[in-house]
Amino acid sequence: MITKKRLFYFSICFTIAQLFILSQFCFAQESSEFLTIEKTIENAIKVNLGLKSFEEDTKAAMSVKKSRFTNFLPTLSTRYQFERMDEGSSIGGFATTSRDEYSWVTSFNQPIFTGFSLLRQYDLAKLGVDAATIKEDLQRQDIILNAKITYFSLLKTQKLRNIAEETVTQIDAQKEVANNFYQVGMSPLNDLLQAQVELANAEQELIVAKNNMENAEADFNTLLRRPINTPVAIKDILDYTPFENDLDYCLNQAEKKRIEIKIADLEVEIAEKDLQLARKDYYPSIDLQGSYFKDGTDWDVDGGQGIFDPSGWTIQATATWNFWEWGRTSYGVKEKLSRVSQSQLRKDEILDNIHLEVKKAYLRTIEAAKAIITVEKAIEQAKENFRINQERYKEQVATSTDVLDAQTLLSRTMTNYYTALYEFKISKATLYRAMGVVVMD
């Protein structure tokens, strides 16, 4: 007899089991999420730790900017002090100082002129925010390129794995035909042995292809910061769209859009602001200061015996100018002038490297495009050649070597085609990155 207590326990266990099965199902669904290249790029940007670090750098630069702005504002301070002497003093029987003295002073300081240093420091802080923001964009472009390379590399390894599997299947079938022919005395033992050797080689190549694909899947999961053994399902991209722009167009686009050039421009501007900041000591600095004080012989600083002026205020303007420092300021300015020249030279070097990077990426893209067109025409020919040699071998008018050579030719042709196709996509993505153009597919 089932008691209510047992029924209660049974219902709880059943509920827990259902929740467990549901969670496993949801995990499986999430693990095998079908991803497009757009979704892959979006997820890669979302989880990238380097980008998060740059975002924090931007926040830090914003805080520095706000901090520099406060230098234009007055600073307020207060001081409370107690002083005890060994004895008070008096003149003619009148106390001039008390043995115990309390004082409280509240003061402010407002910079009036600092040789433009505060303004230049604020300008540098603003440029720091601009630089941090631009570096975020630069990191985002690198993520997009890395995501595309990882995605297309995975597709390539999947195709090469499929070709290796198909090659094993075809050679295994050829081995069976050779074995049957040998058993009935229609072909020599050499045909069978050759097929067996080729099958062993193809199986070894299949192992390598599978390992390459697993490594590519691990790279893909690492890109998205998923568990490294998460099953991967991505959309294949077999379409081919030729790149129609010429090299001059690519170079012009790079000069207009490459973020590295913008960063180099900012570095030149920062060096120039540093130069202006170094010249601050050529000018005097002027400050406005004021204070309100209270003195007393008790903690409430409200006058007392020997305190003749228990409270009051002062305001003063101070001009300071170190007019001779043995050339220290001049040497500092010369250093900053060299830094400006250095940053300008660095910009020129960056521009030269960008031109070289664009040309190399352009040539790789054109080379891969030509390879696609060339190999694409040979695929049907290789397939037909393999079919004809299979039929001729069955009719005993071709040798096993002819079939195996035809199969090897077909496998190599298919491998070359998919290698060229995905290398073209990778090269085109690299070219877009070299041009500074953001393309999400």
Secondary structure, DSSP 8 states (H G I E B T S, - for coil): ---HHHHHHHHHHHHHHHHHHHHHHHHHHHHT-EE-HHHHHHHHHHH-HHHHHHHHHHHHHHHHHHHHHGGGS-EEEEEEEEEE-SS-EEETTEEEE-SEEEEEEEEEEEEEE-TTHHHHHHHHHHHHHHHHHHHHHHHHHHHHHHHHHHHHHHHHHHHHHHHHHHHHHHHHHHHHHHHHHHHTTSS-HHHHHHHHHHHHHHHHHHHHHHHHHHHHHHHHHHHTT--TT---EE------------HHHHHHHHHHH-HHHHHHHHHHHHHHHHHHHHGGGGS-EEEEEEEEEEEESSTT--B-TT-S--EEEEEEEEEE----STTHHHHHHHHHHHHHHHHHHHHHHHHHHHHHHHHHHHHHHHHHHHHHHHHHHHHHHHHHHHHHHHHHHHTTSS-HHHHHHHHHHHHHHHHHHHHHHHHHHHHHHHHHHHHT-----
